[in-house]
Amino acid sequence: MRWPAVKSGGLGVVAMTYVAVDYLRILSPTWHERLQPVLWSLLALVAVTRVPFYRHWSAEFRAAISFLASMIFMLSALLFEACTVRFVAVVLGLNWHNGRPPLPDTGQWLLLALNEKLPEAVVEILRAHIIGLHHYLMLFIMLAFSVLFESVKAPGLGLGARYMFTMAVGRLLRAITFASTILPSARPWCASSRYSIPGHPHRWAQKYYVPYASDANAIRQVIERDIAYVDTVNYTADYRPDWGSMSFLIDFLRPNTSEGSSWYSLLKKAGGGCNDLVYSGHMFVAVLTAMAWTEAYGGFSSVLIWLLVMHSAQREVRERHHYSVDCVVAIYVGILLWKMTGFIWSAKGGTGDSRLTKLGKIQGRLLQAAKDSDMDEVRELLKDVELGNQESLKQGPSKVMWLFASGTIFFSLTIVILAFTWTSDG
């Protein structure tokens, strides 16, 4: 049975319905508790019922290796980012965070000025928590699952591999960027409320930063000499637990006696950090989702998602989770990186790919028949290509493919549940 491709905007309606139902958590928590489980159960049920009619499991199987490799790469990048977030938060000590004012941000000034000029209703819409990080992740998962309805070009695992690979590259670039120059948070109270870290700087900062942080003469001297000339032998010592083979992380994570004895527990507390992390990770995820949606599905729903991205950007600045520069950089980095990873999956091409492959195999025979003006042979060869393509569509999946399909659906639904649970707090 061949189901018609759903290109009439149904996926966009489902996506906007999901966002609207989840916004009921603010407008009507009672209705949210009732409708959200029903919506997710319905979507999961519809996806599962489409599995027997999906015709591209062989393409999914070929994309599985790149999907798993991209997932491992992304998880490794997120681990590196978590270590870097913790490092920039603790290396200068709690006293530095408490005594450092936020940077001047013209984007914040603009939003405050608009609050005075725009109608109150518009300002309330701009302030509303319409969409968050987990919504963008869910929107992408819905996009990837829509291959079951032929709304998006198969394989869905290829689309997922591109998304995760791009995410990993972006996260690595982000970690390198914000670790290069440590900037103060737009929320000065963040570190004291989130972390239990030493008040004094790490010995690296005590030697290479503190003596030259504010004294103009000292800064001039270190520029001229190009050497850390101030004697700082008597460093303030830090707590050093026994982490075995992971002890090399102590200088980067600066554990405290009250934070437990596990390095992994420290990384789980890193969260979004308490410095300005250039560029915004939330905005980067939002832009990747919008880019994937625009390329794979398009339509008016893509415009709505980009409007939601812009809404998220101004809210990041308005609520001072990030400076304006973080959101601006995240937008163009996300766009550029997505454009650069089209070799993993691309919406270009389509159902004719298999025919082109078969034509390539008989190219020599086809050219020879054309040179000989043997039109009967040309017709027979082209007929074989067409019949072979129809046979491949009619042929049902093997037992191995059914096993792979069942495992893929189970794994994907598990990822959906975990992503929704772990990112539901933003």
Secondary structure, DSSP 8 states (H G I E B T S, - for coil): -------SSHHHHHHHHHHHHHHHHHH-HHHHHHHHHHHHHHHHHHHHHHGGG---HHHHHHHHHHHHHHHHHHHHHHHHHHHHHHHHHHTT-HHHHHT------HHHHHHHHHHHHS-HHHHHHHHS----HHHHHHHHHHHHHGGGGTSS-S-HHHHHHHHHHHHHHHHHHHHHHHHHS-EE-SSTTHHHHH----SS--HHHHHHTGGGSS-HHHHHHHHHH-S--S---S---------GGGGGGHHHH---GGG-S-HHHHHHTTTT-SEE-SS-HHHHHHHHHHHHHHHHT-SHHHHHHHHHHHHHHHHHHHTTSS-HHHHHHHHHHHHHHHHHTTTT--SSS-TTHHHHHHHHHTHHHHHHHHHTT-HHHHHHHHHHHHHHHHHHHHS---HHHHHHHHHHHHHHHHHHHHHHHHHTT-
